[in-house]
Amino acid sequence: MADLSDAPAAATAVLQPAMQPVAAQIASPVATPEAAESRSVDANGRPVNRRRHVRIRVNFNACVRHPSQPDEIVECENISKGGIGFHSVQKYELGTMMEIAAPFSPGETALFVRGQIKRVAALSGGQVFRYGVEYVKSPGPG
């Protein structure tokens, strides 16, 4: 009979996620210990999601359009009914209005929607930035 003692270890290695750089794992640090303690947790000790819309992890490109800069292709990390999160090497200020098309493929028709940056976090020592953009309703006609 074959020795199966290595089988569980091999299966475990396949199922483990690839390691990410430490900077990519840090979403946004808590400012104070009191703020960390005030977060609500469920019966399992996990933080309670207080967001209006559920975020879904994604891995596709988007095109960011800002009047003062050329169009930029960025990597998206999550999306929801209310907005999108992406990484960029470009520095945008909190509150910046922009247009974003996601998913985006060069050469294909792109549908741009308006959004405003609501969250900014520097990664990789300020070489890359993580942004959270909230979709903004366009003003209606008339």
C-alpha positions in Angstrom: 0.0 0.0 0.0 1.3 3.5 -0.8 2.5 5.8 1.9 -0.1 8.7 2.1 1.6 10.7 4.9 2.7 13.4 2.4 -0.7 13.8 0.8 -2.3 16.1 3.5 0.8 18.3 3.5 0.7 18.6 -0.3 -3.0 19.4 -0.3 -2.6 22.0 2.5 0.2 23.7 0.5 -2.0 24.0 -2.5 -4.9 25.5 -0.6 -2.8 28.1 1.2 -3.0 31.6 -0.3 0.1 33.2 -1.8 1.9 35.5 0.5 1.5 39.2 -0.2 3.9 42.0 0.7 3.2 43.3 4.2 2.2 46.7 2.8 -0.5 45.1 0.6 -2.0 43.4 3.7 -2.5 46.6 5.7 -5.9 48.2 4.8 -5.9 51.2 7.1 -4.3 51.3 10.6 -6.5 52.1 13.6 -5.6 55.5 15.0 -6.0 54.6 18.7 -6.5 51.5 20.9 -9.9 53.0 22.0 -11.1 53.1 18.4 -10.1 49.4 18.0 -12.0 48.5 21.2 -15.1 50.4 20.1 -15.7 48.2 17.0 -18.6 45.9 17.2 -17.9 42.2 17.0 -20.2 39.2 16.3 -20.5 36.0 18.3 -17.4 34.6 16.6 -15.3 37.7 17.5 -15.2 39.0 13.9 -15.8 42.7 13.2 -19.4 43.5 12.2 -19.8 44.9 8.7 -21.4 48.3 9.0 -21.1 49.1 5.3 -24.2 49.9 3.2 -23.1 47.7 0.3 -21.2 44.4 0.4 -17.7 44.6 -1.2 -16.7 41.8 -3.6 -13.0 41.1 -4.2 -12.1 41.4 -7.9 -9.0 41.3 -10.1 -9.5 43.4 -13.2 -8.4 46.7 -14.7 -10.2 50.0 -14.7 -9.5 53.3 -16.5 -9.4 56.4 -14.3 -10.0 59.8 -16.0 -9.1 63.0 -14.3 -9.1 66.4 -16.2 -5.6 67.4 -15.0 -3.9 64.1 -16.0 -3.9 61.6 -18.8 -6.1 58.5 -18.5 -4.6 55.9 -16.3 -5.1 52.1 -16.3 -5.4 50.9 -12.6 -5.8 47.5 -10.9 -9.1 47.1 -9.0 -9.2 45.1 -5.8 -12.9 45.3 -4.8 -16.2 46.6 -6.1 -19.7 47.2 -4.6 -22.9 48.8 -5.5 -21.7 52.0 -4.0 -18.1 52.3 -5.2 -14.8 50.7 -6.2 -11.3 50.2 -4.7 -8.2 50.3 -6.7 -4.4 50.7 -6.6 -2.5 53.4 -8.5 1.0 54.9 -8.7 -0.7 58.3 -9.3 -1.3 60.5 -6.2 -4.9 61.8 -5.9 -6.2 63.9 -3.0 -9.0 62.9 -0.7 -12.3 64.3 -2.2 -11.0 64.4 -5.8 -13.8 63.9 -8.4 -13.0 61.6 -11.3 -14.5 59.3 -13.8 -13.9 55.6 -13.8 -14.7 52.7 -16.2 -14.5 49.2 -14.8 -13.9 46.6 -16.0 -11.8 48.1 -18.7 -10.2 46.6 -21.8 -8.2 48.8 -24.3 -10.0 48.9 -27.6 -13.4 48.1 -26.2 -16.2 50.6 -25.5 -15.8 52.0 -22.0 -18.7 53.2 -19.8 -17.4 55.9 -17.4 -19.1 56.8 -14.2 -18.5 59.7 -11.8 -16.9 59.1 -8.5 -15.2 60.8 -5.5 -12.2 59.6 -3.6 -13.3 58.8 0.0 -10.3 56.8 1.2 -6.6 57.0 0.5 -3.8 54.8 1.9 -0.1 54.9 1.0 1.5 51.5 0.3 5.1 50.5 -0.5 6.5 53.6 1.2 4.4 56.0 -0.8 5.2 54.5 -4.2 1.6 53.1 -4.6 -1.7 54.3 -3.3 -4.9 52.4 -2.4 -8.1 54.4 -3.1 -11.7 53.9 -2.2 -14.0 55.7 -4.6 -17.7 56.3 -4.0 -19.9 56.5 -7.1 -21.6 59.9 -7.5 -24.9 60.5 -9.2 -24.5 62.7 -12.3 -26.6 65.9 -12.3 -29.8 65.3 -14.2 -30.7 67.2 -17.4 -32.2 70.7 -17.0 
